[in-house]
Amino acid sequence: MADIRVLIVEDDPFIAMDIESAVAEQLGGEAELIVVESVAAARRAAADRLSCALLDIDVVGGKTFEVASTLLQIGIPFAFVSGSAPQEVPTPLRAAHFLRKPFSTHEVATFVVNAIGKPPVEAAV
């Protein structure tokens, strides 16, 4: 199992590939990227050790707010990556980082690098 584990919850396969590519480009091959498309799969993945998570709000099976609450409770950094409005997020989760779609891959990669506290691959010596 990789030391760095990033959960990506996104039901649009093209957006999921963009996010996955942005994260992989920054972290190289040392990260395990767990890409799921549903709330149920996200719940299962959140039960394992994670370094951080990127959550679309509306995915197969509903909204990811319960998963976000779990991550918050156990201290796993996460960001919402969504086309929803930030004010749609329940009040207890509003302090979470929010990347509005359409996002830049740089924003996604920067969040992950900052969340895990690791310099990007280009800066590593």
C-alpha positions as CSV (number, residue, x, y, z in Angstrom):
1,M,0.0,0.0,0.0
2,A,1.3,3.5,-0.9
3,D,2.2,6.0,1.8
4,I,0.1,8.6,0.0
5,R,-3.5,7.6,-0.7
6,V,-5.9,10.1,-2.4
7,L,-9.6,9.5,-2.7
8,I,-11.3,11.0,-5.8
9,V,-15.1,10.8,-5.8
10,E,-16.4,11.8,-9.2
11,D,-19.1,10.3,-11.4
12,D,-18.1,11.9,-14.6
13,P,-15.3,9.7,-16.1
14,F,-13.7,12.6,-18.0
15,I,-13.6,14.9,-15.0
16,A,-12.3,12.0,-12.9
17,M,-9.5,11.4,-15.4
18,D,-8.6,15.1,-15.4
19,I,-8.4,15.1,-11.6
20,E,-6.5,11.8,-11.5
21,S,-4.0,13.1,-14.1
22,A,-3.4,16.4,-12.3
23,V,-2.7,14.6,-9.0
24,A,-0.5,11.9,-10.6
25,E,1.5,14.6,-12.4
26,Q,2.3,16.3,-9.1
27,L,2.9,13.2,-6.9
28,G,4.5,10.9,-9.5
29,G,4.1,7.1,-9.0
30,E,4.3,7.3,-5.2
31,A,0.6,7.9,-4.6
32,E,-2.3,5.5,-4.8
33,L,-5.3,7.2,-6.4
34,I,-8.6,5.7,-5.4
35,V,-11.2,6.8,-7.9
36,V,-14.9,6.0,-7.2
37,E,-18.2,7.3,-8.6
38,S,-20.7,6.6,-5.9
39,V,-21.5,7.5,-2.3
40,A,-21.4,3.8,-1.3
41,A,-18.0,3.3,-2.8
42,A,-16.8,6.6,-1.2
43,R,-18.0,5.4,2.2
44,R,-16.0,2.2,1.9
45,A,-12.9,4.0,0.7
46,A,-13.1,6.6,3.5
47,A,-13.0,3.7,6.0
48,D,-9.4,3.0,5.0
49,R,-6.4,5.1,5.6
50,L,-6.3,8.2,3.3
51,S,-4.0,11.2,2.9
52,C,-6.7,13.4,1.5
53,A,-9.8,13.4,-0.6
54,L,-11.4,15.3,-3.5
55,L,-15.2,15.0,-3.4
56,D,-17.7,15.9,-6.1
57,I,-21.0,16.8,-4.2
58,D,-23.5,15.1,-6.5
59,V,-22.5,11.6,-7.4
60,V,-24.2,8.2,-8.0
61,G,-26.3,7.5,-5.0
62,G,-26.7,11.0,-3.7
63,K,-24.5,13.7,-2.1
64,T,-21.1,13.2,-0.4
65,F,-21.8,15.3,2.7
66,E,-21.9,12.2,5.0
67,V,-18.5,11.1,3.6
68,A,-17.2,14.6,4.1
69,S,-18.4,14.6,7.7
70,T,-16.6,11.4,8.4
71,L,-13.4,12.7,6.9
72,L,-13.7,15.9,9.0
73,Q,-14.2,13.8,12.2
74,I,-11.2,11.7,11.6
75,G,-9.0,14.6,10.5
76,I,-8.5,13.8,6.8
77,P,-8.1,16.9,4.6
78,F,-10.6,17.1,1.8
79,A,-11.9,19.5,-0.8
80,F,-15.2,19.7,-2.6
81,V,-14.7,19.8,-6.4
82,S,-18.2,20.6,-7.6
83,G,-20.4,22.6,-9.9
84,S,-22.8,23.1,-6.9
85,A,-22.7,26.5,-5.1
86,P,-20.6,26.6,-1.9
87,Q,-23.7,27.8,0.0
88,E,-25.4,24.4,-0.7
89,V,-22.8,22.8,1.6
90,P,-24.2,22.2,5.1
91,T,-23.0,24.7,7.6
92,P,-20.7,22.3,9.6
93,L,-18.8,21.6,6.3
94,R,-18.5,25.1,4.9
95,A,-15.0,25.6,6.1
96,A,-13.9,22.9,3.7
97,H,-11.8,23.9,0.7
98,F,-14.1,24.3,-2.3
99,L,-13.0,24.1,-5.9
100,R,-15.7,25.2,-8.3
101,K,-16.2,23.5,-11.6
102,P,-14.8,24.2,-14.1
103,F,-11.6,24.0,-12.0
104,S,-8.0,24.3,-13.1
105,T,-5.9,21.2,-12.7
106,H,-3.3,23.4,-11.1
107,E,-5.9,24.2,-8.3
108,V,-6.5,20.5,-7.7
109,A,-2.8,19.6,-7.7
110,T,-2.0,22.5,-5.3
111,F,-4.7,21.5,-2.9
112,V,-3.5,17.9,-2.8
113,V,0.2,18.9,-2.4
114,N,-0.7,21.3,0.4
115,A,-3.0,18.8,2.1
116,I,-0.4,16.1,2.3
117,G,2.4,18.5,3.1
118,K,4.7,17.3,0.3
119,P,6.6,19.2,-2.3
120,P,5.5,18.6,-5.9
121,V,7.6,16.1,-7.9
122,E,9.4,18.9,-9.8
123,A,10.6,20.4,-6.5
124,A,11.8,17.2,-5.0
125,V,15.5,16.6,-5.2
